[in-house]
């Protein structure tokens, strides 16, 4: 049993060495070996199914980019999991951003739902629209819509009643939507 585990480690190191050397066959082998693992981890980390393939592709782009710097002090799978954690965080944020735009922007129609989101443009539009909110509205909007806190959690953070949080959130959404309609 130990000999088998040692040979698996050696085969894994050999595969990584060939990838770093630039072997396309090794890269295909690495992808084939770990693709299902990455998909599974991303799914369990809460990446929405509509974003899972893109997130997985980004994981392997990061692997390709950073593998030459991987020091192998940890197991490759451990390193892959760390990349998955990072990419899952980005994918969830991107999904929240898309959801926010699709809910609050009248300019986003159902025909655009499958279009890729230009994250830079969306971030700039989001920042401009948020900047037009009052400070009180901005706080509850960001904490609720972007950070995912509940109304009660926000009430505790800002030390105001939950009813105040929801009134401010209602006003913030209205002003946010108006800012997007105007093109900020």
C-alpha positions, 0 to 999 in steps of 0.5 A: 500500500505504501509503495503504491502511494509513493508511486502515485506521488512520483507520478504526480511529480513527474506530471508536474515536471512535464507541465512546467517543461511545457508539454501539452500532453502533460497539461491535458493529463493534469487537466483531465486528472483534476478537472472533476475535483476542481468542479466538485470543490467549486460546486461545494463552495457555492459557485452557482451552476451558471458560473461553474465552468468559467470558474473552473477554467479560471482555476486551470488558467491560474494553475498554468500561470503559477505552476512554475512557482509552485514550491511543492512544499504542500501536496498539489491537491492542497494548492489546487484547493487554495486556488479553488477557494480564491476562484470560488470567492470571485465567482460568487461575487460576480454572480451576486453582481450579475444578480444585482444588476439583473434585479435592479437595472431595467436595462438588463433584459432576459436576452442578456442573461446568458451574456458574459458580464464585463466585470470592469464595466459593471464594477465602474457602473456599480461604483458610480451608482453607489457613490450617488447614494447617501452614506446611510443608504450606501451602508445598508445597500453594500452590506445587504446586496454585496456582502450578503448580511441579513437585515437583522445583522445590518441593524446590529452593525449600524445600531438601528432598528431593522425597520430603519435598515429596510426603509434605507434599503428600499430607498437605496434600491430606488436611487441605485436603479435611477442612477443606472437608468441615467447612466450615472 
